[in-house]
């Protein structure tokens, strides 16, 4: 998507470079982050500001206002509403750099509804193939700006609006659906995550090899089925920690973890907080 030897960087645009209208582009570029303790906070922005980012390499965490962490892996996008208390940072425990392209834009109250519909339909983080119309449009916008081919605020507006229209079309019409095999694998994992012994069990039920399932699943979802299973278990664990009075041991068992200690270890690693502290913060 981007030549790693070519430094794109990012830039904020002045008001003179942008055009007032239903959408105004304010920043764009490519960033590489590799320090897990580097946290980008989203605040002090004009009302109705959004940041859209797309992971090119590695993976990062987008933490929403409720403290729930969403993994934004390769070929995954995030739409972040600002001003808000959301944060983003490289995924802890990974050695690979998190590289993503991104744009920031301000919308009117009328245009904001399309962004809200995207968030309602897909959530904060969602899968998008690199050849999607929206991603292609954004990459084209960034490259042309970097090469000084967009020196008109009218062209900047047209490029940004083209991106949002294509993103809305692709998400709201469910243009990108997973293959039947991957959909069935996701269904099995989501329906039986608490008692699945491993991905081999899922592969055998689908009559394919574990390696083949893992390869195709990762191509389409941006993560392995093992990581997807873990994600489902952790999401359910967070629900129970917030809404129930079950003990940590009971929650670990109900979510399919082999032991309380293993659950605590995994939760701490992925969420950067212990289950007990997570429960305490959410209930306070």
N, C-alpha and C positions, 0 to 999 in steps of 0.2 A: 504493500500500500504506500509506504513512504520509504525512500532510500535512507538507510540508517547512517550513511556517511554524509548526508546532507542535513545541515542544522536548520530546522524550521523555526524553533522557538515559538513564542506567542507574543501578541501585542494587544493593547487596549486602543480603541479608536476614539478619536476626538469627535465632538458633536459636529464639527464642520465636515467630517468625512462621512457622516451618516445622514440618512434621510428620515424625517418624521413620517410616521404612517402607522399601519396596524402592527408593524414589526420593525424594530430598529436594532441592528447588529452593533454590539459594543466591544466585543473581544473575540479572538479566535487564535488557533495555533496548535502546536504539538508540545506535550510535556513528557518528561521522563522523571520518575521519582523512584528512589530505591532506599530511602531511609524510613523504616516503619514508624519512627517517632515524629516524622514530618506530617503534621495534620493541617489540611487546608479547611478553614472554617468559612461558612457562607453566611455572611451578615453584612449589615450596613450597605445594602444595595438598594437602588430605586425600587419602588413597588412594581410588581408584575415582571420581575426579572427571572430568567431561566438560564441554567447552564446545561448543555447537552454534551456528554462525553462518550467516546467510543474506544474501548480497549484494543490496542494493536498488539501488545506484547505483555506477558505477565498477568498479574491480577491485582486488584485493589479492593478496598472496602469503602462502601458508601454507607455512612451511619445516619439514619433518619432522626427526626426530632424526638422519637420515643426511645432512642438508644438502640434500636434494632439494627444489626449490621447486615448489609447485603453485599455478597461477593460479586464483583464486576470483573469477570474473567475475560479471556480473549474472545472476540466477536460478541461481546455483550456491551450494551449501551446503558447509560443512566441519564434520566431527566430529573434535574434538581430545581425545585422552586426556591427562589430567594425573594426577600430576605428570610432566612430561616436558621435553625440551629443545626442543620445538617453539616456533616464533615466528610472528608474523603482522605484516604491515606493508603499506602501500599499494604498489601495483605501481610500480616506478621508471619514469620516463619518461612517465608519464601525468599530464595536467593535471586530470582530473576527480577529484573527491573520492571516496574509498571510504566508502560508507555501508552499514552492515549492522545487522540486528537479531540479538540473541544471547541465549542463556540458558546458565546454568551449573548443573549438578546433580550430586549425589553418589548413587551407586547401591550396592546390596549386591552381594556376590559372585554371587548368583543372577541379578540383573538385568543385571549386567555382560556376561553372555554375549550378550544381545541387541545391545548396543553393539558387541561384537566381531564378531558376525555381519554387522552393517551395514558395518563397516570392511572385512571380508573380501570382501563382495559388491560394495561401491561404491567403496572406497578412501577416502582422507582427504577429497578434494574431489569432489563429484558434482552433476549437474544435477537441479534440481527446479523445476517450474513454480510460479509464485506462487499458483495456485489449488489447489495440492495440499492434502490434508487436514491433513498435518503442519504445513505453513507457515501455513495458516489458523488452526490451533489455537495455534501459537506467537504469532502476531500478536495474536490475540484475548486471550491471556494477558497480553501486554505492555500492550495498550491498557487492559484492565480494571484492571490494577494501577496504571497511570498515572492513571486516573480514579477511583481509590480504590474500585473495585467489588469488589476481592478483599481483604477485610479479615479473612478467616478462613483459618487455616492448613490447614483441611480442603479448602477450595476451591482453595488454592494447590497442594496435593498432587494433587487431582483433575485440575487443569488440566495440570500437568507430566506426570503419568502418562498422561493422554490423548494428549499430544503424542508421548511416546516410543512408545506403542502404535501410533499412526498412522504414525509414521516407520518403525517396524519393518515394518509391513504393506506400506507402499508400496515400500520398498526390497527387502525379501526376496521379495515376490511379483512384482517387476519391473513394477509398475503403470504406470510411465511409460516407454514404449518410443518410440523415434524413428520418424518416418514412413519408409516404404520408400525414398524418395528420399534422405533424409539418411543412413540406414543404409548405402545403397549408396555414397554419397559418402565416408563414413567408411571403408568397406571398401576403396575404391579408394585413398584417401590412405594408409591404414595398410599396404596391400599393395605400393604402388609409390612411396612417398614419396621414395626415393632418385633416381628418374628422372622425376618429374613436373615439367614445365616451368612450369606455373601452373594456377590454378583453372579457367581457360577450358577447358583440356584435360579436366578432370573434368566440367564442365557439358556440353560437347559429347558426351561419352560417355553422359550421362544424358538427352540431347536436350532440354535446357532452357537458358535464357539464364544467363549468369554472374551477372547482377544478381538474378534470381529465386532461384537456388541460394544466393547469399550471404544474401539476405533471410530465406529460410526456415531455412537452417542456423543463422543467428544467433538467430532466434526460439526454436529448439528447443534449441540447445546453449549459448547465451550468449556465443558467440564466432564470428567469421567463419571460413569454411573456410581462408582464408590463415593465420590464427592457429593453427588446428587443425593444419594441415600443419607449421607451424613448431614447434608443441608436440611433435608426433610425432618430428620430426627431432632436436630437442634431447634428448628422452627417450632416443632410441637413442644419441645422441652421448655422453650421460652413462654409459650402459651400457658403451660401448666404451672410454671414458676410464678406467673403473673396472676392467674385466675383460681388456682387451687391451693389447698393447705397440705398437700401431700408432702412427704419427706423427700429429701434429695435422693435417697435410696429407692423409694417407690417410683419417683419420676424417671430415674435411670432405667429401671426395669421396664416401665411402661413404654419407654421410647426405644427399647431394643438394645441398650448398651449392656455389655457383658457383666459389668460391675459398677458400683458407685464410684470407685476410685478412677476407673477409666473414663467414666462420664465427666467427672470433675476435671480431669486432665485435658480432655478434648475440648470441653466447654471453655475452660480457661485459655487454651491456646487459640481457639478460633474467635472468641469474643473479648479477649483481653480483660476478663473479669470472672470471678468465681460465680457459680450458680447461686450461692447464698447471698453474695453482694448484689448480684443482678436482681434477685427477688426483693431485697431490701430497698434498692433504689427505685424500682418500679412501683412498689407499694407505698413509698413515701412521696 
